[in-house]
């Protein structure tokens, strides 16, 4: 008789564990599909300026770039990202929805960190153009 109760208790425990596992939400940070997707970081150098761009596809479909600009010579403090950034995708040229200094980063002669957000691109092939970096010089970064 006690063996019968042990078997019943084990079966009920297994059923309880399965039920609890199947109804528990997935913990934060372990989603199967993330709300944003990081893409490959690209780097280019134009004149005396190095540009690093880290794109991230946001959950709303918009595309955000974290940009790091380093001038080995020249002055980056006057660079107007809102007017001089351009995203090309699917035959369209898009101006940023917003472009601003990254948190904790202000205009500097030699180092700038910027965040720029663009509307969702037409496809996975897109080009970021930083116009007028030094005079009429452009930096061009392409994905993929």
N, C-alpha and C positions, 0 to 999 in steps of 0.2 A: 504494500500500500504506500509506504513513503517514497518508493521509486517512482510511482505513478505521479505523485505530487511534484517531484523534482523535474520530471519530463515536462509536465504542464507549465511549471514556472519558467523553465528554459525557453519553451516555445513562446510563452507570453512575453518574455524579455526580448527575444529576437524580433517579434512583431512590433513591440514598442520602439526598439531602436530603429527599425526600418521606417516606421511611421514618422518618427521624429526627424530622421535624416532627410526624408523626402519632402517634408513640409517646411523645413528650416530654410530661410532665405540665404542666398550666397553672401558671405561676408564682404564688406566694402574692400575694394582693392583686388578682389578675386573674380570680377565679372568676366564672363566669357567674351563679351564684346565691350571694349572700353569706350568711355564717352569722348576720348580724344586719342588721336593716333600720331605718334611722332614719326617723321620721315627723316631721311638721311640728311645729316649736316653737310653743308658745302662751304668751301673756302675759295676765295680768289684774291688776287693782288692786282691793283691797278695803280700805276705810278708809285707813290710812296704810301698807299693806303691798302691795308689788308681788311677784307670783309669776310666775316663768318656769318652764315645764316642757318638757323635751325627752324625748319617749318614744322607746324603741328596742325593737324586737321582737327578742328574743334567739334564738339557734339552737335552744334547747330549747322554744321557743314561749312562754316567759314574757315578760312585758312589764316593762321597766325604765324608770324615770323619773329623770332628773337634774333636781333642783329647785333653783332659786335664789330665795331669799326675801330681800327687802330691806325693812326697816322705816324709814320716814321719821320715825315716832314710835312708841314702844312698844318692847317687849323680846321678841326672838325666842329668847333663850337657853334659855327654859323650854319651848319648843314641843316636844311629844312626838309625833313623826311616826308612830311605831309604833302609837299609839292613836288618832290623829286623821286618818289618811289612809284613803281609801275609794275603791275602783274599782267603778263600776257598769257592767255590760255584760250584755245579754241577759236582763234581769230579775233578775240576781244582784248582790249587794253583796259585794265581796271585800276582806278585810283584807290588808295587805301580808305577803308571806312573810318579808321583812326590810325594815327601814328604818333607815338609819344616816347619820351625817355622811359626806360625801364625803371621800376621801383628802386630808389636809392642811387640812381645814376642821373647826373646832371650834365649839362653841356660841358665839354672839356676840349681843350685843343687837340689832345692826342688820343683820347679814348672816349668812345660813346657806346652805350648800350641802348638799343631802341626796341620797342614792341610795335609791330604793325599788323593790322588785321584787314583782310580783304574778303570780299564776297566769295562764296563757294566757286571754285574754278570749274570750267566746262568739263574738264577731263583730268586724268592723272599727269598729263604732260603740261608743265607750266614753266614760265621763265620770270624771274624777279630781276628787275632792272633798277639800279640805283643811278639816277642821272645826276650830272653836274657835281661829281665828287670833288674834283679839282679842276675848276674851269669847266670845260666841256667833256671831261672824261666820264665814261660810264663803266660801272661794274655789272656784269651779267652772270647770273647763276641759273642753271637749268636743272629741272627734275623731270623724269628720272634720269 
